[in-house]
């Protein structure tokens, strides 16, 4: 589904010492997926599925970034343990979470609602998925990225 929110440029800290900005990624499609917490079952499965489809995303000129509130240190461990070929963005102050409006009431606390966003090569938001269920999700995002690249 298309999302009506407009995402302004941002800069964030990621694993491998990278500083990521939406404007710095122009020329490539971008997948940004938000997940609740490193080293938890659903988040691990989702990351592994993005890992396993990484070459297909790269062939579609699409880079992937995962985002949670975990620290860069925790992200580095999570990334290394599961051999993720993409970077993870640390958002401890919830700046990106707020920009993308992914902080929601979950049972009895506020947390990240699993969500994914696909941007075109000009940095415009093209698709979003909210309240994501992990099963089958990465395949759906990959199909959308491949279709977008062919436009």
Secondary structure, 3 states (H helix, E strand, C coil): CCCCCCCCCCEEEEHHHCEEECHHHCCCEEEEEECCCCCCHHHHHHHHHHHHCHHHHHHCCEEEEEEECCCHHHHHHHHHHHCCCCEEEECCCCHHHHHCCCEEEECCEEEECCEEEEECCCCCEEEEECCCCCCCHHHHHHHHHHHHHCC
